[in-house]
Amino acid sequence: MKITLKRIGQLAAICIKSPGGKVGILYCCIILGLNLLEIYLSMKMIMWNKDFYSALEKYDASGALLQIGVFGIITAVNAFQYLVATYLRQLVQIRWRTGLTNSFLGNWFSGKAFWHLNTDESSSLDNPDQRISEDCRIFVDRLTGKALDLISAIISLSTYVFILWKLSAFPLEITLFGTTYYIEHYLIIVAPIYVLISSAMTHWMGFPLMRLNVIQQHREADMRFALARLREFKEAVALENGEKAERRIIDNRYGRILENWRHRINREFILGLFTRPYYMTVLRIPPFLAFPAYLAGHVALGGLMQLGSAFMRLVTTMSWFIFSYRELVELGATTNRLANFKQQMDEIATRPSPIEKTEAEDGSYRIQDMTVSDPSGKALLHIDNLTIAPGETIWIDGPSGIGKSTLLKALSGIWPYCNGKLAVPQGKIVFSPQKAYLPLGSLAECVSYPEQPGDMATIHDLLQLVGLDESRHQEQLKKATDIGDDYRLSGGELQRLQIARILYAKPDWIFLDEGTSSLDIEAEKKLYNLIRTHLPQSSIIVIAHREPKGLGTYRHIDLWQNRSGNATLSEGLSAPDASGLVPA
């Protein structure tokens, strides 16, 4: 509990320190002021109970009608107070959720945590999209609701205790075994005992719900991920007739949801055996407890209703924990999920780079004493010394699984299982992945990714150069909307788009991983020729199984020699024998 409260404070600090977050504190102060107004109106309602029922007891019609008017005024002011407080609370939620979401997104993208945490097999992180989107919303919603309610409850508690103490200035007379006992202000004593026992019962019966809610969130997110993944790879599933297999996967995940769901509803049923009767009787018990004072003649009917109203509000305020238990459980579970997520992202941000990187003064790209391993620690490649001159073209060849793509990841800085030295020249460097990426956005934004689109005429010309000149592509250029499912690109078209992206970026260093594998030889030759003619000063490093024709003169690094037992190649690359290799 102490750890959870500390984490709530840390996350709340992020919300407050965010841009515009301090304005939320001002809004919270106004909300507390409106809650004080609500307490004042509650006091007026307590007085109204006495005046209205006293008028009824005396058959005073005019007095009763007057109190009905007073009731209408109190109700109208109370409704206005509630609506304004709710509106301001929602404004606070917008500001603080924005600040918390921006903070988590910043950490998510900083140091490429989105890559490292999704590829780290030892990480317990699951469904980060849910944590950033849903958990941030739930945390802010529960924080602004429960925290303000708790402060208001504490203030109102002292008020109602004072009122009830003043109204119950008579003793309760109890005779046991011939001895008479007098209990002064007995209603003040009964209220906390009544609520304390009820709160303890609620916590004892409902505590397992926190763990069950965390599990339910995990499993619901797992199913959403499976459905989203099916949508992403729908074409492959359809071609391979994988409907039954996908249905088994989804049914299995839904079955795990149902399993935990049943445990949760059983626990909620057990909790409800106590809380539901409590909810139904908490407003009725106060008049019953005040009834002895009425029978003893200490109060009239109006006084009885006033006592009942004051006791009811005191008990209701003290029952804040019981009424809020489910929301508090959800707040605790969400807080711990977000805190663990943030902790893992912070660890990524402070993790030292495995590669010692310096700036190459002579403009070349140098790799020295670099070892690239798989996640288990087995070495895939070792580079003693490899220097790439500015404007040079390199072709890296080798069998599948030897670690070519992993080498590219290591050079880009996203592969943690490596070590060595890297001297990097100044200038723009582009790493083009093996699987071409089509981001959300218009076609123009896809060409200019990750930059904002500039001159549309340039983008139009580039699309024509790489062979994407059909009318549907040109129509999409004119649209500002995201490319949807109705706009499909084949593997070859995606790679053409990738080449257009490189030409648009005009990098000084280009690392291509099987960038033309989906194209025929003639199309590949044409695209490579485009790169070399449009970017004559750029250095190009191509990882491919076949000779990259169209690039002109190039230096060939052949990793096939490792399979024949050579430990060191002429270019300075070496690798373990075949038995030590795993797919990258």
Secondary structure, DSSP 8 states (H G I E B T S, - for coil): -HHHHHHHHHHHHHHHHSTTHHHHHHHHHHHHHHHHHHHHHHHHHHHHHHHHHHHHHTT-HHHHHHHHHHHHHHHHHHHHHHHHHHHHHHHHHHHHHHHHHHHHHHHHHGGGHHHHHHH-TT-----HHHIIIIIHHHHHHHIIIIIHHHHHHHHHHHHHHHHHHHHT-SEEEEEETTEEEEEETHHHHHHHHHHHHHHHHHHHHHTHHHHHHHHHHHHHHHHHHHHHHHHHTHHHHHHTT-HHHHHHHHHHHHHHHHHHHHHHHHHHHHHHHHHHHHHHHTTTHHHHHHHHHHHTTSS-HHHHHHHHHHHHHHHHHHTHHHHTHHHHHHHHHHHHHHHHHHHHHHHHHHS--SEEEEE-TTS-EEEEEEEEE-TTS-EEEEEEEEEE-TT-EEEEE--TTSSHHHHHHHHHT---SEEEEEEE-SS-EEEE-SS----SS-HHHHHHTTS----HHHHHHHHHHHT--SHHHHHHHT--S---TTS---HHHHHHHHHHHHHHH--SEEEEESTTTTS-HHHHHHHHHHHHHH-TT-EEEEE-SS--TTS-S-EEEEGGGGGGT-SS-TTSEE---GGG----
